[in-house]
Amino acid sequence: MTAKILDGKALSAAMKGEIAAEVDEFKSRHGIVPAIAVVRAGDDPASVSYANQIQKAFQAAGMAFALHLLPATASQAKIQSLVRKLSRDRSVHGIMVQEPLPKGIDEEAVKAQIAAAKDVDGVTAVSMGLLAGGTGEFFAPATPAGGMEILKRSGVELKGKRAVVIGRSNIVGKPMALLMLHQHATVTICHSRTVNLPTVAREADILVAAIGRAKMVGADYVKPGAVVVDFGVNFVDGKMVGDVDFDVVKEIAGAITPVPGGTGPMTNIMLMKNVIAAARRQVA
């Protein structure tokens, strides 16, 4: 048996058209453009690359993008002041603070300055609390939201299923677990200290890998026919690979996201959808 490939690249391409149509409708109705402000302090190469990807995606969809760049020497007060200013700016609908921030900066204190209505990547304590409760208007982090969109559009049923998440980060593992719980899955969160991790993982109908270790999830982790969602981004000999040993696991799983081309392309798509949703709420 060879697994069905859950193609995030193809899905993201299809959804770009949907988003462009939503943007056109919003502009026609309100006369303004949904806009994101990205804050960066310093020039971390990965952050620079990601900001460029966001800018390209937003501009292609007819959305507004503004980069607010501070030097690596910027103080805590300076960074927080900028984020507070953007939170008050009615022309800005979503705010993203890029990490890592310079050494010595309290990242949580900076993120706390983002207005909840503009927290389009779900990084503040308010957003995380609302996500945990499953109530009110909140934004889930874009990466796990993209994984959920792949499952939804692929017809994967979560209700009553056993889901196992390997990884407990605040940006992928925990929110993915909560999002699946909201869809009535029975969810177990595992991590590097979980005893008998392969045995626990093999119980999953939906197995999520978000631990950041190249090809860690092998055949002994996967129940035959399971749906495997891989959020891993690792580089081995210059090649991007996931947390799942794809070539091995695809022969066991029922469906699997590849790396690259799986969950990755969906992140900016969900970020754009969050910004459009934020803009709608702010003009309502």
C-alpha positions in Angstrom: 0.0 0.0 0.0 1.3 3.5 -0.9 -0.2 6.4 1.0 -2.3 9.1 -0.6 -0.2 12.3 -0.8 -1.8 15.3 0.9 -0.5 17.9 -1.5 -0.3 21.3 0.3 1.4 22.9 -2.6 -1.6 22.2 -4.9 -4.1 23.2 -2.3 -2.3 26.5 -1.6 -2.3 27.3 -5.3 -6.1 26.7 -5.5 -6.7 28.8 -2.4 -4.7 31.7 -3.7 -7.6 32.3 -6.2 -10.1 32.1 -3.4 -8.2 34.7 -1.3 -7.8 37.1 -4.2 -11.5 37.0 -4.7 -12.1 37.7 -1.0 -9.7 40.6 -1.1 -11.4 42.1 -4.2 -14.8 41.8 -2.5 -13.5 43.4 0.7 -11.9 46.3 -1.2 -15.1 46.8 -3.2 -17.3 46.8 -0.1 -15.1 48.9 2.2 -12.7 50.8 0.0 -9.6 49.7 1.9 -7.0 47.0 1.5 -6.4 44.3 4.2 -3.0 45.0 5.6 -0.3 43.3 7.6 2.6 44.9 9.4 5.7 42.8 10.1 8.2 43.9 12.7 11.8 42.7 12.7 14.8 43.7 14.8 18.0 42.8 13.1 18.7 40.7 10.0 18.4 37.1 11.0 18.7 35.3 7.6 15.7 33.0 8.1 13.6 36.0 9.2 14.6 38.0 6.2 13.7 35.1 3.9 10.3 34.5 5.6 9.4 38.2 5.4 10.2 38.2 1.7 7.9 35.2 1.2 5.1 37.0 3.1 5.5 40.1 1.1 5.4 38.2 -2.2 2.3 36.3 -1.2 0.4 39.3 0.1 1.2 41.5 -2.8 0.2 38.8 -5.3 -3.2 38.6 -3.6 -3.7 42.3 -3.7 -3.1 42.8 0.0 -0.9 45.4 1.7 2.4 44.5 3.4 4.7 46.8 5.4 8.0 45.8 7.0 9.0 47.8 10.0 12.7 47.2 10.5 14.7 48.1 13.6 18.4 47.6 14.2 19.7 44.6 16.2 20.7 47.1 18.8 17.1 48.3 19.4 16.0 48.4 23.0 13.2 46.6 24.6 11.3 49.9 25.0 11.8 50.8 21.3 10.5 47.5 20.0 7.5 47.5 22.4 6.7 51.1 21.5 6.6 50.3 17.8 4.3 47.3 18.3 2.0 49.4 20.5 1.9 52.1 17.8 0.9 49.6 15.1 -1.7 48.2 17.4 -3.4 51.6 17.5 -3.0 52.2 13.7 -6.4 51.8 12.1 -4.8 51.1 8.7 -3.0 48.0 10.0 -5.2 44.9 10.4 -2.7 42.3 11.4 0.7 42.4 13.2 3.5 39.8 13.1 6.6 40.1 15.2 9.4 38.1 13.7 11.5 35.9 15.9 14.2 35.5 17.0 14.5 39.0 18.5 17.9 40.2 19.5 19.6 38.7 22.5 18.4 40.1 25.7 15.0 41.1 24.4 12.0 39.7 26.3 10.0 38.3 23.4 6.9 37.6 25.4 6.7 41.2 26.6 7.0 42.4 23.0 4.3 40.0 21.8 2.0 41.2 24.6 1.9 44.6 23.0 0.0 43.2 20.0 -3.7 44.0 20.2 -5.7 40.7 20.3 -7.8 41.8 17.3 -4.6 42.1 15.3 -2.8 39.0 16.5 -3.1 37.2 13.2 -0.5 34.5 14.1 -2.0 33.7 17.5 1.1 34.3 19.6 -0.2 36.4 22.5 -1.4 34.9 25.8 -4.9 36.2 25.1 -5.0 34.4 21.7 -3.6 31.2 23.2 -6.1 31.3 26.1 -9.0 31.8 23.7 -7.8 28.9 21.5 -7.5 26.7 24.6 -11.0 27.6 25.6 -12.4 27.3 22.1 -14.6 30.4 22.6 -14.7 33.9 21.3 -12.9 35.4 18.3 -9.3 34.3 18.1 -6.6 33.4 15.5 -4.8 30.1 15.6 -1.1 30.1 14.5 -0.9 29.9 10.8 1.2 26.7 10.6 -1.1 24.3 12.5 -4.1 26.1 10.9 -2.7 25.1 7.6 -2.4 21.5 8.7 -6.0 21.5 9.7 -7.1 23.0 6.4 -5.3 20.2 4.6 -7.1 17.6 6.7 -10.4 19.3 6.2 -10.1 19.7 2.4 -8.8 16.1 2.1 -12.0 14.8 3.8 -10.2 13.4 6.8 -12.7 12.9 9.6 -11.4 13.8 13.1 -14.5 13.2 15.2 -14.0 10.2 17.4 -10.5 9.5 16.0 -7.4 9.0 18.1 -4.8 11.7 17.3 -1.2 11.8 18.6 0.9 14.9 18.3 4.7 14.6 18.7 5.9 18.0 19.8 4.6 20.5 22.4 5.7 23.9 21.1 3.4 26.9 21.4 3.5 27.6 17.7 2.7 24.1 16.3 2.3 21.2 18.7 0.0 22.6 21.3 -2.2 24.6 19.0 -2.5 21.7 16.6 -3.6 19.4 19.5 -6.2 22.0 20.6 -7.5 22.5 17.1 -8.0 18.7 16.7 -9.6 18.5 20.1 -12.1 21.2 19.0 -13.0 18.8 16.2 -13.8 16.1 18.7 -10.6 14.0 18.3 -9.1 12.2 21.3 -5.7 13.8 21.5 -2.4 12.8 23.1 0.6 15.1 23.2 4.0 13.5 23.2 7.5 14.8 23.4 11.1 13.9 23.8 10.5 12.5 27.3 7.5 10.4 26.5 8.1 6.8 27.6 7.7 4.2 24.8 7.0 7.0 22.2 6.8 4.6 19.1 4.2 2.5 20.9 2.1 5.6 21.8 2.4 6.9 18.3 1.2 3.6 16.7 -2.1 4.1 18.5 -2.9 7.1 16.3 -5.4 7.3 13.5 -3.9 10.8 12.8 -0.2 11.2 13.7 1.3 14.7 13.8 5.0 15.2 13.8 6.3 18.5 15.0 9.4 17.8 17.0 12.2 19.2 14.8 14.3 16.0 14.3 15.0 14.8 10.8 13.3 11.6 9.8 12.7 10.6 13.5 9.3 9.1 12.8 9.9 5.8 11.1 7.9 2.6 10.4 7.7 1.6 14.1 5.8 4.9 14.9 2.9 4.4 12.4 -0.2 2.3 12.4 -1.1 0.9 9.0 -3.6 3.3 7.3 -2.9 6.2 9.6 -3.0 9.8 8.4 0.5 11.4 8.9 0.9 15.2 9.1 4.5 16.3 9.0 5.4 19.9 10.1 9.2 19.2 10.2 11.6 21.4 8.4 15.1 20.0 8.6 18.1 20.0 6.3 20.2 16.9 5.6 23.1 17.2 3.2 21.5 20.3 1.8 18.1 18.7 1.2 14.9 19.7 3.1 13.4 16.7 4.9 10.6 16.4 7.5 10.4 14.8 10.9 9.0 11.7 9.2 11.0 9.2 7.2 8.8 9.8 4.2 10.0 7.1 1.9 9.5 4.4 4.5 6.3 5.7 6.1 4.4 6.3 2.8 4.3 2.5 2.4 2.5 2.1 5.7 0.3 5.2 6.1 -3.0 5.8 4.4 -2.3 9.4 3.7 0.8 11.6 4.3 2.0 15.2 3.8 5.3 15.4 2.0 8.3 17.7 2.9 8.6 19.9 1.0 5.2 20.6 -0.5 2.9 19.6 2.4 2.2 21.8 5.4 4.8 24.4 4.5 3.0 26.1 1.5 -0.2 26.4 3.6 1.3 28.7 6.3 1.2 32.0 4.3 -2.2 31.0 2.9 -3.7 30.8 6.5 -1.9 34.0 7.5 -3.6 35.8 4.6 -7.0 34.3 5.6 -6.4 35.5 9.2 -5.6 39.0 8.1 -8.7 39.2 5.9 -10.8 37.9 8.8 -9.1 40.5 11.1 -9.9 43.3 8.6 -13.5 42.3 8.4 -13.9 42.3 12.2 -12.2 45.7 12.5 -14.5 47.4 10.0 -17.7 45.7 11.1 
